[in-house]
Amino acid sequence: MIDTLVTRRSVGTAGTTATTGRAEARELRRARRRARRGAAEEFRSSRAAVGIPTALAVTVTGGAGAVEVLSRLIGHPAGLVPVERLSAVLRQTPWGDPRALAVAGALAALGLALLAAALPGRPRVVVMDGADPSLAAGIARADLRRALVRAALEVPGVARAGVRLRGPFRRRVTVRATSRYRNPGNLAELVRIAVACRLDHLDLARPAAVGVRLRRRRD
């Protein structure tokens, strides 16, 4: 009877430990996701050079229109917007007029340009992984390229190497290496493994696929 009780308690303790471990693992995954989102927002390109002038233009235009509307409602037009003149021009201009088409095309181009400017630019910092949402870690793209170039040059037989980072959504690292040998064998695979190991050590928030383009030595 005593053995049975001990066995049941042991099983219950093991089940509780396993449940606690799964809960801790889920909480760790949530914390890592929060940390990645926070770091991505911290290092995101602000586009201030385009956003500030656009915001000022919209504010001035909207303010002038609001003042004109309110002043006309109380019977004392401010005259900031030539409403009568614009109305006359619009009534006299047909839709097929070249000037109307030109203005419409310019407005459409301006809208597309603003939409393109609103898209996030390429960040200069690559986000690194972490489990603390209050900390944001990253590595400059130039420093990342230098670290990966050093990893490629450490492979015996590699004379020169260059690295290019691509892809805002699916990150990819392209290594261009030149071999000292006329018959490099599996040198490209060795370079890929070395660069991939360096990426693993850097612990980036988003994994990157590694591709190698190897050029042979020419005498």
Secondary structure as UniProt FT lines:
FT   HELIX           2..42
FT   HELIX           48..73
FT   TURN            74..75
FT   HELIX           83..92
FT   TURN            95..96
FT   HELIX           98..118
FT   STRAND          125..128
FT   TURN            133..134
FT   STRAND          138..140
FT   HELIX           141..153
FT   TURN            156..157
FT   STRAND          158..166
FT   STRAND          172..179
FT   TURN            185..186
FT   HELIX           187..202
FT   STRAND          209..215
//
